Amino acid sequence: MTAPAPKPWIMGIAPYVPGRSTSEDGRKVVKLSSNENPFGTPDAARTAYCDAGQHLERYPDAAAADLRAALAAHYGVEADRLIYGTGSDEVLHLAAGTFAGAGDEIIHVRYGFAVYEIATRRVGATPVVVPDRDYATDVDAILAAVTDRTRIVFVANPNNPTGTYSSKDEIARLHAGLPRSVLLVLDQAYTEYLEPEDDDGALALARSQPNVLVTRTFSKIFGLASERVGWGYASPEIIGAMHRIRAPFAFSIGAQAAAIAALGDAEFVAHSRRHNREWRSWFADRIDALPGLRAVPSKANFVLVLFAGTLTAEAAYTALMAAGYATRWLPGQGLPHGLRITIGTEAEMREVVDVLRAEVERAG
Ligand code: PMP
């Protein structure tokens, strides 16, 4: 008897590798490997989550009406043009599942978010990987890769794992150059870390254009990664199609309550953004001052550090882990020479720099 055969394109998927929270020998370490908020969860969100725990016997509201209303009020978007999923990861999968299949092509940049390739292959579509421009998104390279089989373009802004950012003009130029039959997914997982003047215009594009989907998450600045709350905004046609394949009860009761409360804590968000801006800039300056190391300019809550000298990224990763810091070494994503490091607390950033400085000196 033969065992069930997975679809051949499924076996072509390299499983997602999450950021580590322990060392190889199981020690608990400071986690600077998954771009989470070092200040934890807003108090009001924790309280709302615990209160919601009084009624675990009921299914959550499948329509997520309260959270959609809160998002609509907060962002000025229409509540009936929202899709949601267990993390924005799921919203990305829903986009691929709704608009692409075998024989279709989906474009993403070479140093892009790992889930794009998984979401593409999962539906049997073909990933088309385009070159970067010094680690940043190259709009011309994306436009040059479009064929009549292209169904989706995935762009994260800021991008992960590079932290690079495309301006509003660049995003508008990308959209203007795409056929209307191609869905442009603008993944804004890190958008709350941008300064207001860096708005890339994604929500406005999604409001006015029939082929733009914006995705957002509560996992980063809102400090709710464990609760898996992601959402998307697009035209009624796009959203209506995506709703047909979403899981009926994407959010738990606690997740919805916590997200609504987190949305209301403007001070927590502003404080997180201020801290991130200050210590990202401090950290990048220190990295650029170390011989052989370079910080890719970042607008997110992490920095991609490149190693071109005697000290390798792998050796730096190992030394940081030994010192109690998990960072993200990404050889599987074509970055054996890079470490992605989340901006943590002041004390954490100072110690990371001390460890790297000592390792650079030791390596000579
Ligand atoms: N997009 C990007 C660019 C990300 O970096 C991440 C998180 N690593 C996500 C989407 C997904 O986040 P979540 O599923 O937690 O919403």
Boltz pocket constraint, residues with backbone or C-beta under 6 A from the ligand:
constraints:
  - pocket:
      binder: B
      contacts: [[A, 34], [A, 86], [A, 87], [A, 88], [A, 89], [A, 90], [A, 113], [A, 156], [A, 158], [A, 159], [A, 160], [A, 187], [A, 189], [A, 216], [A, 217], [A, 218], [A, 219], [A, 225], [A, 228], [A, 229], [A, 230]]
      max_distance: 6.0
